[in-house]
Amino acid sequence: MGIHAAIERKIKVLEVCEDSALVIYQLKGEWETIDPKLFEYRGLVLELIKEFDDITFYYLPLNKNQMANALATLVSMVKVKKQKDVKPIQMSIYEALAHCYNIEEEKDDRHWYHYIL
């Protein structure tokens, strides 16, 4: 679906990130496609990538893909009735330092539920 969208938008250079090592390495030709159900899909993708001047496939584990994790969280929080209800999300990246407080735990002999007031 993403490759179709890129073709419709006349994108010629594309980087594809996928969290399935199987899919990426089969498309790159590094792993053999054994499952007959995947032959047709692999063939379709190989035909579609001819539309690009340059296309690169990257394996990106899900736990390393912050954007996918953020979007998955957002999707789980919002109910949308129709496609037209969805508004575009504008994102910006700011290169700025962030500071966090480092809090150290103090040990005592009291339980966590000890009344503190």
Summary of the structure (lengths in Angstrom):
residues: 117
radius of gyration: 22.7
end to end distance: 57.7
largest distance: 69.6
contacts: 164
relative contact order: 0.13
helix: 41%
strand: 10%
